[in-house]
């Protein structure tokens, strides 16, 4: 009988029984990255979510209904796209690796244009905000909930929001993202020019140049991730011919869930708890005993590690080495990252994003807000692509009642 402390993993015998295979079959599954392992020796266990996904794929061979069911949870592709592919290098935007674009100095605005149009501008585009008084936007939003409540203010400032003409929606998207970024900063910063990364850098304690460079890197890495939950929500709304702001709101509402963009808030809570303990790694032991999750580690699409997390953690470590106090503040984060990596669960971009915002001296909740801002480029890309289809995204359900 599985204890509450082990709800997320199974022993080798339990895993083999679930899949209906011999225990020795688990090794090739793990070596191919299909199932992740935690622990070692006789204490080695297999992640339940990976086992369930593998089981769903096995069942998918039994018929079309099972295929459709499996596809809805990290399963087989359900639609065609020219926006983003995912492989061991991370997301590829129109065939170009996001990590390479980010490390190569591409701006967030230029990468958004690449996702939307298929062309990467040579010079960083300059976008204007919607024609809404900055003072009317109120104080900077401190959470995803507050960000949701700010969206109607932007919608009212866009009289052209009901147009479905591709050119009109593209122009509106540029203004929408600039205004969306302005919701994240205090009124005094909204009149400033520069890029979106430079605008949001006003929220950091680090120098503006360092913060802007780190945030540009971050936003590019976050810009899209194929059919993640929020982007799929945007496409569902777009398939009904909902206007751009409605699609955007559907995506943002989906992102706010603690198992998506809200995961950053859970990582912050994890690191806050670790900081109160004599040894940071005790937080993992305590959470395991309580049956609580340890967020921010292990991504189903990246069995060998999330490539997007590497440059963010590298930038955070470099920033943290500037002062002894910041080094001490960030050390528990790197201890946890190393420990979980040894257990076969490398840090995800959620974890790296929280560590970076702390290295920049940004306020609590900043990581989730940056996640929303970066991913907004992808939302627009999926809406624009979905406009080219006449199909309404309407999957069927399998009735299990009496």
N, C-alpha and C positions, 0 to 999 in steps of 0.2 A: 504494500500500500504506500503510495507516494505521500511524503510529508508535505506540509504547507511550505516548508523552506525550499522545496525542490520542484515547485510547480512549473518552472520554466525549463526543466531538463529531465531526461530519463536515463536510467542505467542502460548498459549495453543490452542486457536481456530484455528490458522493457521496450527499448527502441526496436529491437529485432522482432519482438512479438507484435508491435504496432504495425510494422511494415510487412509482416508475414515473410520474413527472410531469416537466414541463419546469421548468428552474431558476427561471423567472420566476413559477411557481406558488407558490414558497416564500414570497414576500413576503406575499401575503394570509394564508397560514397563520400567519406570524409576527405580522402586524398584528392578527389575531383572538386572539392569545394561545395558539394551539394548539401552536406550536413556539417555544422560546426560543433566542435567538442570543447568542453570545459573540464578543468581538472586534469589529473594525470594518474597513470597506473590503475589500481583497482578503484580509485575514486573518479575515474573519467566518466563523464556523462555527455549526453547528446541533446542539443537544444530542441525543445519541443516544436517551436514554430517552423524550424527547418524540416523536421520529420513530417509535420502535418502538410507542408507544402509539397514535399516529395511524394507523400501518399496521395495527395490530390492529383498530381501529375500522373501517377500510376493509374488512378481511377479514370483519368481523362481519356485513357485509351479505350474505355468501354463504351463510348457513345458520345453523341453531340451534346447532350444535356450535361454530362459530366465535364466535358471540355469547357463549356461555358461557365460552369460553376467554378472550375479550377482557375479560369482566366481572371477572375475578379480578385484574386489574392496573390500578387507576385507570380502569376501563372503565365499562360501563353498569351501572345499579343491579341488584342481585340479590335484594333483599327490600324490603318496605315498613317504614317506621318513622315514629313520631310524636315521636321524641326530638330529633334534630338534623338540620338541613339545612346546606349549605355553599354560599355564593356569594361574590362579590367582597368582601363585608363581613366574611368569616370565618365561623365556625360560628354558627348561630342555634339557641339552646336553646328548644325548644317555640315557635319563631317569634320569639324575642327575641335580638337580636344579642349575642353574648358580650362583645364589646368594650364595648358600651354598658352592659351589666350590670356589668362590671368597673370601668369609669370612673365609674359611678354609685354605687359603694360597696356593691354587693351582697356579702354574705358567702358564703364557700365553702359553708358548711352550707346556706344558703338556696337557693343555686343547685343544690346536689345534690338538695334536696327538689323543686325545680322539674323537674329531669330525671326524678326518680322518680315524682312524682305529678301533674305538670302545673300545680302551684300554687306560686307564689313567696310564702313567708311574709313578713308585714310586719316581724316582729322576727326577728333572727338566732336560729335554734334552738340550744339547748344540748344537746349529746350526752354521754352517759356512756360510759365504756370498758367492755370486757368484764370480768367478775369474775375477773380474774387478778392476782396480786400483781405490782406494778410491778418489784419486785426480781427476779422470776423471768424477766423479759424480757431481762436482761443489759444490756450496754453498747449505746450507740446504734449502729445499723447504718451502715456507711460506704460500702456499695456495693449494687447491685441483687442481687448474689449473696448477700450477707449478709442482705438483706431477704427473699429467698426462703427462706432457712434459718430465719427467724424465724416464718414463717407457721404451722407446726405448733403452736407455743406458743399462738397465738391460737385455733386450731381446737379445741384441747383444753379451752379455757376456755369454749366455747360448746356446752352440752349440747343446745340447741335447733337445732343446725345442720342436722339432718336434716328439719326441717319444711319443707313446700312451701307452707304457707298464706301468702297474700300479705301479710297483716298481720304475721305472725311473721317473714318474711324482711325486711320493711321495718324492723322494730325491730332485727333482728340487723344489718342493713346499717349503721345509724347507729352501733351500738356497735363494729362491725368497723372502720369508717373512723377512729373516734377512737382505737382501739387501734393501728391501723396507723400513725397519726401518732406515737403514743407510742414506736414502735420506732425512730423517727428521732432521738429526743432522749435525753440522758443520764438515768439513773434519778432524779437530783435534781430534774429538771424535770417529771417525769410527774405529780406530785401537784398541779401548778398548775392552776387553773381557766382560764376564758377560752376563746376560740375556738381552732380548730386552727391558724390562722395565728399567733395569739399564742403557742401552744405551740411551734411550730417556730421562732419568732423567737428562742428561746433559743440557737439554733445560729449566730446572726449576731453580728458584732462591732459593727454599727451599733446605735443606740438601739433599745430594744424597740418603741417606738411607730412609728418609721420602718420597721423591719424588718417588723413585723406588717402595716402598710398595704401595703408592697410585696409581701409574700407573699400577702395576700388577693387582690390584683390578679392575681398569678401563678396561683394555684390556680383562680380562676374562669376564666381564659383557657384553662387546660389541662383543664377538667372533662370535655369530650367533643369528639370530632372524627369523628362519624359512624362508618362501618365501617372504622376503622383496624385494623391487624393484631391488636392486643391485644384490642380490643373484639369483633372477629369471633371470636377464639379463645374468649372468654368465652361468646359466643352459641352456638358449636358445642358447648361443654361443657354449657351450659344445655339445649340441644335434646335431649341424651341423658338429661335429668333429673338431672344431677349436682348435688350440693348446693352452696350458695353459696360455701363456702370452696374447693371444688374448681374452680369456675368462676373465682374470683378468682385462684387459683394458676396456672391455665392462662393467664390474661391477663398476670399478672406475669412468667411465664416467657417469654412471647412478647415483652413489652416489653423484656426484658433484652438482646435482640439488638442488635448495633451498628448495625443499619439502622433501628432504631425508637428506644426510649427511650435505649438505649446510645449513640445518636449524640451525646448531650451529652458523654460521655467523649471521643469523637473530637474534638469541638470544643475541649475543654480541652487536648488534646494539640496541636492546631493553634495555639492561642494561646500555649501554653508555648513552642513552637518559634519563633513569631514574636517573642517577648520576648527571645530569645537573639541576634537578628540586628540589625545596624546599622540596617537599614530594614525595618520590619514587612512591607511588601508583598513582600519577597524570599521569604517563605515560600510564596507562591503560585507564584512562578517556579520555586522549587526543587521543589515538589511536582509541578508540571506536567512538569518535565524527568524526574522519576523515574516519572511515570505514576501518582502517588498521588492519591487523591481530595482535594478541598477541602471538607470537610463543613460544613454549616450555612448553605448558600446555595442558593436556588432551590427552590421547592416546586411539584410538578406540579399541585396544585389551585389555586395562586395565581400565575398567570403574571405578574401585575403587582405581586407582593409579598405576603408573609404579613401580614395586618392585625394578627395577634396580637403580632407582634414589635415593632410601632411603640411601643405604650405601655410595654413592658418596657424597650426601649432608651432611651426618653425618661426613665423613672424612674432607670435606671442612670446616665445622663448627669447628671441632677440630683444624685444622690447623690455622683457622682465629683467634682463641682465644689466639694464641701465642703472638701477639703484638696488641697494641691498634690501630695502624694505619691500620693493616690488618682487624681488626674487623670492623672499620668504613668503610673501602672500600667494604667489603662484605655485610654489613647490608642491603643495598637496595635490594640485591638479595633475602635475606631471608624474607624481608617484602613482596616482590611481591609473593614469593612462598606461604607464609601463606595466603595472601589475595585471591589468585586464588584457593587455596585449599578450602577455605571457600565457594567459589562460585561453588564448585563441579568440578574443573579442577585442579587436582594435577599436580605438575611438572613432566615432562618426563625426560628421560635420556639425551636428548639434553640440557635441561636447567641445569641439575645437572653437566653435563660434563663441560660446560662453567664456572660454579661457581667453580668447583674443579681446573680447570687450572688456574683460577685467584688466588685461594688460594695458589697454588704452585708457583706463579710468573712466569708463562709461557707466551710467547708472544701472541699477538692477532692472531687468526687463528689456534692456537694449538689444540683447541677442535675438529674442523673438521678433522684435520690431524690424531689425535688419533682415531677418529671414523673410518677412512679409514683403519688405521693399525690394529685395533682390529677386524673389520669386515672381513679383508682379510682372516682370518682363516676359516670363514664360506664360503667365496667364493670358496676356494679350496675344502672344504668338498662337496659342491654342485656339483662342476665340477667332482670330483672323483665319486660321486654317479651316476651322469648323464651318465658317461661313460658306466655304466652297462645296459643302455637302448638303443635299436636300433631306438627308435622313435624320430623323429624331432619335437620339440615343435613348433607347427604351428597352433594357434587358428584361427577360422574363424570370419569374420566380417559380420554384418547385414547391407545390403545395404539400404540406406534411400533416395537415389536420385530419380529423376523422371524416 
